[in-house]
Amino acid sequence: MKFLVFSDSLDVSKQILSFLNGKGETRLLSPREDNSLRGYGASEIVLLKGSLTIDSVSEFILKEFAGSFDYLIIASTSLGRDIAGYISEKMNVTVAHEVFSIAFKDGKIVTKRFDLGGKVVIEEESSAKIVTVLPGISEGTPSGSNSPVRVVEIPAGKVRVVSVEPKKGKEVELEKASIIVSVGRGLGKKEGLQQIEPFAKKIGAEIAGSRPVCLDYHWLSEDRQVGYSGRKVRPKIYLALGISGQIQHIAGMRDSKIVIAVNKDKNAPIFQECDYGIVGDLYTAVQKISSYL
Amino acid sequence: MPYNIVVLVKQIYDLELVKINSSTGEPVLEGVPFRFETLSKNAVEEAVRLKEKHGGKVTAILFGNDKGTQVMKEAYAMGVDEGFVITGYQEGNVALTARVLAAKISQIPHDIVLLGNQSADSMSGLLGGKISAILGLPYVSNALKLEASGQKITVESAGEAENMKVEADLPAVVSVSQEINEPRFPPVMQIIQAGRKKMNVEQAQIRVESGIKVLSRLAPKSERKKVIFDDMDKGAQEIAKVIKEVTK
């Protein structure tokens, strides 16, 4: 089988390449220049420069794909999903979207994805030629290859780029954190974070939060939001403090190895999704746990 | 200049009210009410703000079922001028959704087509790209900021590692992010008036096979230990032990 891969996320590029390693020949299209991508088994890396808008990149991929590949595998990022939508109409093919598991079976593929906000997993069989893949399809293990790189200048399309601005601040790498301390509405006030931070530092944890904490109250920045609509994390320990455990949240941390929850409400759904839990005040719990470390 | 704005609205199950049948693991959807999809609300808000600033008309299209009139009434209360509810929605068939909506858009005067970047239930995020490809219109996605001026829009679009400022000629399709605005809560009078407003309900005429066969649709099983302590001190000791084990 021959795979064409598009990803504008370095991590997901590595995960997809490593997942496809041994399944066929793979060409990676990447708008991000990073030498480390060469070590993951791609037969070729095409570095995309120039007009990186949805229509220009899509038109380039359409030409690249035509007659030469069996599947187009796309990282599920904002740009990736837009490109998948555009190309699927131009090629009139089905997309298997937001998948976290793929099996290739006699010309068909069997994929799994979440639906209903993360409440259920849908397993489906399709004749899809395009697949959008969630982060975490594999661990992203280097294969020791040294893939050749070709640079391509993409011509402008219908949308004109005025300026490009790198995102402010350092990207928080929640996906790589081995311990995450995550806070929810139960924190009560933004200042409460001052009592959580020293504890997180002590155990070497990154701080994250639920949707209301990040998007509604802005106690934490938006890039620290764990959930179905935010970051999908899989640390060794996930400590949920004052998080009720709505499905929106669970869907972002379900793959954590050990889940610890502290909540005042003994009926909070988070207690159905944790390994260890304390029913009680989160500030007291943090102090107590810290004193036993 | 005044703009003809078309906004796409989705209705989704009220996800917090979806229960799982504990013996089969299947979701129980019967009787679950529908609600206004989160980012669709941001799209409607942006459409109404554009109209308030430049003049023009906001037309909303909802592809769903006959319950969609309820969500459309909310859209009216927010300031939508005319609404079309198209019935015949099929779960998971994005190609059908795109073609039904694109066909309807092409029957309505449109300078700017707005939609949410990703819906809160399936998150496929494919619709904007599909509709722009079908209609042959420029497409700008994940908008943090949108400005219209003459026959042109300028959009700040959020990407993976960088944000891009882009321009496109109208007509164009724009998908919005949640950060673009805070949707309004319409005053009671507007909600009452919205209930009396005329609504167009029609049946979708297009058929598209999804090319997808659903094998199963089940709640993932939780295999957590669920050791819950009411005694703070005991719990803290046990949890400290677990943390030490991992960090050592």
Contacts between the chains, C-beta under 8 A, distances in Angstrom:
chain1	res1	chain2	res2	distance
A	8	B	159	7.0
A	8	B	160	4.6
A	8	B	161	7.2
A	9	B	160	5.3
A	32	B	161	6.7
A	52	B	164	7.7
A	53	B	140	7.9
A	53	B	164	7.7
A	53	B	166	6.4
A	54	B	129	6.4
A	54	B	132	7.6
A	54	B	139	5.4
A	54	B	140	7.6
A	54	B	141	6.2
A	55	B	132	7.5
A	55	B	138	6.8
A	55	B	139	6.5
A	58	B	129	7.5
A	58	B	133	7.8
A	76	B	125	7.4
A	77	B	159	7.8
A	77	B	160	4.7
A	78	B	117	6.6
A	78	B	118	8.0
A	78	B	125	7.2
A	78	B	141	6.1
A	78	B	142	4.4
A	78	B	158	6.7
A	78	B	159	6.4
A	78	B	160	6.9
A	79	B	141	7.6
A	79	B	159	5.9
A	79	B	160	6.5
A	81	B	118	7.1
A	81	B	124	7.2
A	81	B	125	3.3
A	81	B	126	6.0
A	81	B	129	7.1
A	82	B	125	7.2
A	82	B	128	6.1
A	82	B	129	4.3
A	82	B	139	6.9
A	82	B	141	4.8
A	82	B	175	7.7
A	83	B	129	6.5
A	84	B	126	5.9
A	84	B	129	6.6
A	85	B	94	7.8
A	85	B	98	7.6
A	85	B	125	7.3
A	85	B	126	3.6
A	85	B	127	6.4
A	85	B	128	6.3
A	85	B	129	2.6
A	85	B	130	4.3
A	85	B	131	8.0
A	85	B	133	7.2
A	86	B	129	3.7
A	86	B	130	7.0
A	86	B	132	6.4
A	86	B	133	4.6
A	86	B	139	7.2
A	87	B	129	7.7
A	87	B	133	7.7
A	88	B	95	7.4
A	88	B	126	6.9
A	88	B	129	7.7
A	88	B	130	6.5
A	89	B	95	7.8
A	89	B	98	6.7
A	89	B	129	7.4
A	89	B	130	4.8
A	89	B	133	3.8
A	89	B	134	5.5
A	90	B	133	5.4
A	93	B	211	7.9
A	94	B	95	7.0
A	94	B	210	6.9
A	94	B	211	3.6
A	94	B	212	6.2
A	95	B	94	7.0
A	95	B	124	7.7
A	95	B	126	5.9
A	96	B	212	7.3
A	97	B	94	7.2
A	97	B	122	7.5
A	97	B	123	8.0
A	97	B	124	4.3
A	97	B	125	7.5
A	97	B	126	6.0
A	98	B	122	7.3
A	98	B	123	5.6
A	98	B	124	6.2
A	98	B	125	7.9
A	110	B	215	7.1
A	114	B	123	7.9
A	115	B	92	7.6
A	115	B	121	6.7
A	115	B	122	5.6
A	115	B	217	7.0
A	116	B	13	6.5
A	116	B	15	5.9
A	116	B	18	5.6
A	116	B	27	5.9
A	116	B	121	5.8
A	117	B	15	4.0
A	117	B	120	6.0
A	117	B	121	5.6
A	119	B	15	6.7
A	119	B	18	5.6
A	119	B	20	6.9
A	119	B	27	6.0
A	119	B	219	6.2
A	120	B	20	7.7
A	120	B	26	7.8
A	120	B	27	5.3
A	120	B	217	5.3
A	120	B	218	6.0
A	120	B	219	5.4
A	120	B	220	7.6
A	121	B	216	7.8
A	121	B	217	7.5
A	121	B	218	6.2
A	121	B	219	7.5
A	121	B	220	5.2
A	122	B	92	7.4
A	122	B	214	6.0
A	122	B	216	7.3
A	122	B	217	4.9
A	123	B	214	7.5
A	123	B	215	4.4
A	123	B	216	4.7
A	123	B	217	7.7
A	124	B	92	7.8
A	124	B	212	5.1
A	124	B	213	6.2
A	124	B	214	5.0
A	124	B	215	5.9
A	125	B	212	7.5
A	125	B	213	4.8
A	125	B	215	5.8
A	126	B	211	5.5
A	126	B	212	4.3
A	126	B	213	6.8
A	127	B	211	5.1
A	128	B	211	6.8
A	128	B	212	7.2
A	132	B	124	7.8
A	132	B	125	7.7
A	132	B	126	7.7
A	157	B	138	7.8
A	158	B	137	7.9
A	158	B	138	3.9
A	158	B	168	6.3
A	158	B	169	7.5
A	159	B	138	5.0
A	159	B	139	7.2
A	159	B	140	5.9
A	159	B	166	5.1
A	159	B	167	7.2
A	159	B	168	4.8
A	160	B	166	6.2
A	160	B	167	4.6
A	160	B	168	7.1
A	161	B	164	6.0
A	161	B	165	7.6
A	161	B	166	5.5
A	162	B	154	7.0
A	162	B	164	8.0
A	162	B	165	4.3
A	162	B	166	6.1
A	162	B	167	5.7
A	163	B	164	7.5
A	163	B	165	4.6
A	164	B	162	5.3
A	164	B	163	7.6
A	164	B	164	5.3
A	164	B	165	7.6
A	165	B	162	6.1
A	165	B	163	5.0
A	165	B	164	7.7
A	165	B	165	7.4
A	166	B	161	6.7
A	166	B	162	4.9
A	167	B	161	6.2
A	167	B	162	6.0
A	167	B	163	6.3
A	171	B	161	7.6
A	178	B	246	7.5
A	179	B	243	7.6
A	179	B	246	7.0
A	179	B	247	7.2
A	203	B	243	5.7
A	203	B	247	6.0
A	204	B	247	6.4
A	215	B	178	6.5
A	222	B	179	7.1
A	228	B	120	7.8
A	228	B	123	7.1
A	229	B	118	7.4
A	229	B	120	6.6
A	229	B	123	7.2
A	236	B	246	5.0
A	237	B	242	7.2
A	237	B	243	6.4
A	237	B	246	5.5
A	246	B	16	6.5
A	247	B	15	6.6
A	247	B	16	7.5
A	248	B	15	7.5
A	254	B	220	7.0
A	258	B	242	6.3
A	258	B	246	7.2
A	259	B	224	6.2
A	260	B	239	5.5
A	260	B	242	7.0
A	266	B	228	7.6
A	266	B	230	7.5
A	271	B	226	6.8
A	271	B	228	5.5
A	272	B	222	6.3
A	272	B	224	7.6
A	272	B	226	6.9
A	273	B	222	5.6
A	273	B	224	5.9
A	274	B	224	5.7
A	274	B	226	6.6
A	274	B	228	7.8
A	275	B	224	5.1
A	275	B	225	4.2
A	275	B	226	7.1
A	275	B	227	6.6
A	275	B	242	7.9
A	276	B	225	7.0
A	276	B	227	5.2
A	276	B	228	7.8
A	276	B	229	7.6
A	276	B	235	7.2
A	276	B	238	6.3
A	276	B	239	5.4
A	276	B	242	6.2
A	277	B	226	7.3
A	277	B	227	7.1
A	277	B	228	4.2
A	277	B	229	6.8
A	277	B	235	7.4
A	278	B	228	7.6
A	278	B	229	5.1
A	278	B	232	6.1
A	278	B	235	3.8
A	278	B	236	6.9
A	278	B	239	7.0
A	279	B	228	6.5
A	279	B	229	7.1
A	279	B	230	5.2
A	280	B	230	7.7
A	280	B	232	4.8
A	280	B	235	7.7
A	281	B	232	8.0
A	284	B	232	6.2
A	285	B	232	6.3
A	285	B	235	7.3
A	285	B	236	6.2
A	288	B	232	6.0
A	288	B	233	6.4
A	288	B	235	8.0
A	288	B	236	3.5
A	289	B	236	4.6
A	289	B	239	5.3
A	289	B	240	5.1
A	289	B	243	7.2
A	290	B	240	8.0
A	291	B	236	7.5
A	292	B	236	5.8
A	292	B	237	5.3
A	292	B	240	3.5
A	292	B	241	7.7
A	293	B	240	5.2
A	293	B	243	6.5
A	293	B	244	6.4
